Amino acid sequence: MHPALNLPVKVVETLFPWHILIDNSNSQLVLSLGSSLIELLQKHEAVPGCWNDFEVKRPTIDALSHSNIQNHLESPFIIAVKDTAITLRGQILLTECGNFLFLGSLLVESSDSFDKTGAVLRQFAPFDLSPEMLMLHRFREVQLRDQLRKVDELKEVEAARLASDEHANSDALTGIANRRGFWRDGEALLESRNPKEDLYILLFDLERFKATNDKYGHAVGDKVLLTVAERLNTKVADHGIAARLGGDEFVALVSLSCDISVPRWIQNLGDFIRRPAASLKQGLPIDCSIGVTTVASNQTLDDAVQAADYAMYEGRKSGPNSITWDSHVLQLRRKQQHLLCSDLKNAIDDSEIYPVFQPLVDLSDNNLIGFEALARWHHPELGMILPLTFIEVAERSGLLPSLDQHILEKALDCLALWHSQGKPYTMHINVSAPSLQTNLAEIVELALSTRDLDGKYLILELTETSFLEHSIETRELLQAITKLGVRLELDDFGTGYSSLTHLHDFPVSGIKIDRSFVAEAHKSRRAELLLRSIMSIAENLGLDTVGEGIENLEQLELLQEIGCLYGQGYLFGKPSTMDSCEVLEFLALQKAA
Amino acid sequence: MYGLVNRAIKDLIVSTRNTDTWNKIREKAGLVEEDFLDSASYPDKVTYDLVTAASEELNVPAEKILYDFGRHWILYTGREGWASLFYLGGDSIQEFLEGLDSMHSRVQIAMPNSNLPQFKVIEKSDNHLVLEYRSTREGLAPMVMGLLDGMAEKFNEAWVVEHVSKKADKGFDSFSLELVESEESSTSAAA
């Protein structure tokens, strides 16, 4: 059954005052839309032969013949108005009188279609949705434009974010990743690790880099860093990522095939980095120590870097340019240090760490002249912790200045007590390199003044490595300290890199000759000559001399013979607590007598 | 309000002043966004804050800002691709105003979040119309004044517009529009 409407012509005319009747050979088609369509058709000279201006898009028929229309009465018709962006969309119904009635609306396909028609709103029939279509169409254009703007904005934001991200994750000097970038990319590499390869963390630390900076200037220092970064990146790029963690410290995370010799690959990398660079001053060495660890599948990046760092640090003790692998022994030691680290701060605060005193004597008469304060830690659970162990822990955890200050305060308490008892001893206290980066002069001044002590009774012992790290600032700090009357002595003299330079550059008033010279001097002629030479230099420079590690009479007599002023060693007494020092004092008096 | 409105305010400021002034106004209005999306719906407060900030920054009464904006709206929407819809509204002010509610009801289909006003045209004589403007929004009558003057300009008709009663009095605003013979047509007639 075809749909049929019983619509006499008069009714059609009443219902659709704006319609057009198209005579289509043996049938008529009434197009009804409103005046806009009338005008449109008139513009196209639609009547008669108006079908030339239309093209039937749907259904697929050649022409709007009576039979074609009858066969598609239930189909939606899409009829395009030729040469315009307008189509008629609707359905053709069969009226009782055998005519066809097209009911539908205009559809505009571009927002300027109506400009061409010249139609205004009131000319559209109430049921004609074409104005709405026009508005929707226009609104879609606006939405599309908004979306494009949004996309552009997002692209800009993304580009800015990427640039900012790149900036935040790159080292400004070398251009390779910084610590942040390394962690970001490293974590990703860990997650996507190749099961056929092993991951390794390599930690690089340049030797004496600060000395290079001081000696040749920061421009040369920067060139060294750039050279190392470039070389490291060149070799590592195909296997992983390289980064500068800060200062003279670099790191690499590499994925290497199990088929190659990894130790050899790392050795070659180290050799490549250390090669002399044409861009650097002739003879300027690039020395670096390398710590290596294999990254276990359950290991975090943080832990692996710490392991490599620890290995590198341990390797440095044996000399420059070492390559040290993390090992079970190192892991145990690291674990122990980690545990001690958390206890150390409390130990300082709770005075679990305390000073012991080793006597120093005047070698001309063997009189006790003072003490060197040495730190000891009695752990409530682990018992006595070796000084080397906890000093290393303090160094790694940045607690050395606190430790130094703690011993300074405690030792000066004892010194003040001795002075109040009429015993004008001197006190030798060790100061670590990190303390020279603090306000040590003020700390010392306050410590002395609160105890009403004269600075001349305090001797601070410094190692040569303290000077290596911070030349200009260190010199100013040391000068401030000497203005307090405090004297400075160079500890372990003869074991460092350039002792004589330091004697000239820094306001030291004395040297403590390293125990290795004292131990050998009475056995070896060569060692004796060396000792005599040191004494000669010190004498010419007007420096006090202290012989360390005197354990027997031969050593004592030799030092006395060559003119060493003061002595220290087990021969005079082992380090003791203040209470036990009374015995030392008694023994010293006996020996002097 | 749709972002289209706020963008038109920006366009007015930038075209009559400069971008720096716009940025100051934007900051004064406490806006985070640098621009608006035409098709997005923003709280009315954004538009009111912009008008207040512009008034303070330019040291011009808010009513003047709204009036200028009304005039600018016609120019702006035409330039931004809404011209075909504008002309769909009619060929004269009267025709346009009479079809405005019909237009708005159709606009609402495309912009369902719009809170559009209602307009009623009362033809007092051939040359005298009264327009009743009803809106849930407050204080926008100066903008309607600007819109009417802008439309007159667009249709090249010489209407004298007067705000004759306010919402506070009757619950809606009324505008009187009187058609005066333009100088050009007077000259022609004299000729």
Interface residues (C-beta under 8 A of the other chain):
Chain A: S111 D112 S113 F114 D115 A119 V120 L121 R122 P131 E132 L134 M135 L136 R138 F139 E141 V142 Q143 R145 D146 R149 K150 E153
Chain B: G3 L4 D35 L37 D38 S39 A40 G81 W82 A83 S84 L85 Y87 L88 G89 G90 D91 E95 E98 G99 S102 M103 R106 V107 I109 A110 M111
